[in-house]
């Protein structure tokens, strides 16, 4: 027997308001965790795309021209958000 996921059903679930709230909640947790790890300033952005809700945690604006520092802070934020 072969498993075949119902992709239309999955896509419809990924576009619900509830899924959007969950995506925004997780992005907010990552933002908060990254800010507390570095003291920097981050922000979130979310939108309903063609297939699903998407969100992003954007930059550490206090550390200009420090891409590696921003990347490290975001990775630590993701680790911190996942452990709560």
C-alpha positions as CSV (number, residue, x, y, z in Angstrom):
1,X,0.0,0.0,0.0
2,X,1.4,3.4,-1.0
3,X,0.8,6.5,1.0
4,X,-0.5,9.5,-1.0
5,X,-1.0,12.7,0.8
6,X,-4.1,14.8,0.0
7,X,-2.1,17.8,-1.3
8,X,-5.2,19.9,-2.0
9,X,-6.3,19.4,1.6
10,X,-2.9,20.2,3.0
11,X,-2.7,23.4,0.9
12,X,-6.1,24.5,2.1
13,X,-5.1,23.9,5.7
14,X,-1.9,25.9,5.2
15,X,-4.0,28.9,4.1
16,X,-6.4,29.1,7.1
17,X,-6.4,32.0,9.5
18,X,-5.4,29.6,12.3
19,X,-2.3,28.5,10.4
20,X,-1.5,32.2,9.8
21,X,-1.7,32.9,13.6
22,X,0.6,30.0,14.4
23,X,3.1,31.1,11.8
24,X,3.0,34.7,13.2
25,X,3.3,33.3,16.8
26,X,6.4,31.3,16.0
27,X,8.0,34.2,14.1
28,X,7.3,36.4,17.2
29,X,9.0,33.9,19.5
30,X,12.1,33.8,17.3
31,X,12.2,37.6,17.2
32,X,11.9,37.8,21.0
33,X,14.5,35.2,21.5
34,X,17.0,36.8,19.1
35,X,16.5,40.2,20.7
36,X,17.1,38.9,24.2
37,X,20.3,37.1,22.9
38,X,21.8,40.2,21.4
39,X,19.9,43.2,22.6
40,X,19.4,44.1,19.0
41,X,16.3,45.2,17.2
42,X,14.4,42.7,15.0
43,X,11.0,42.8,13.4
44,X,8.7,40.3,11.8
45,X,6.7,40.2,8.6
46,X,4.1,37.7,7.5
47,X,1.9,37.3,4.5
48,X,-0.4,34.8,2.9
49,X,1.4,33.6,-0.2
50,X,0.0,31.6,-3.1
51,X,0.4,28.3,-1.3
52,X,0.8,29.0,2.4
53,X,1.4,31.5,5.2
54,X,5.0,32.7,5.4
55,X,6.8,34.8,7.9
56,X,10.2,36.3,8.3
57,X,12.3,37.7,11.2
58,X,14.2,40.6,9.8
59,X,17.6,42.0,10.7
60,X,19.5,43.3,13.6
61,X,19.6,47.0,12.7
62,X,21.9,48.0,15.6
63,X,24.8,46.2,14.0
64,X,25.2,47.7,10.6
65,X,27.3,45.7,8.1
66,X,27.5,42.7,10.4
67,X,25.7,40.0,8.4
68,X,27.4,37.2,10.3
69,X,26.4,38.7,13.7
70,X,22.8,39.0,12.5
71,X,22.8,35.5,11.1
72,X,24.2,34.1,14.4
73,X,21.5,36.0,16.4
74,X,18.7,34.7,14.2
75,X,20.0,31.1,14.6
76,X,20.3,31.5,18.3
77,X,16.8,32.9,18.3
78,X,15.5,29.9,16.4
79,X,17.2,27.6,18.9
80,X,15.7,29.6,21.8
81,X,12.2,29.7,20.3
82,X,12.3,26.0,19.8
83,X,13.2,25.1,23.3
84,X,10.3,26.9,25.0
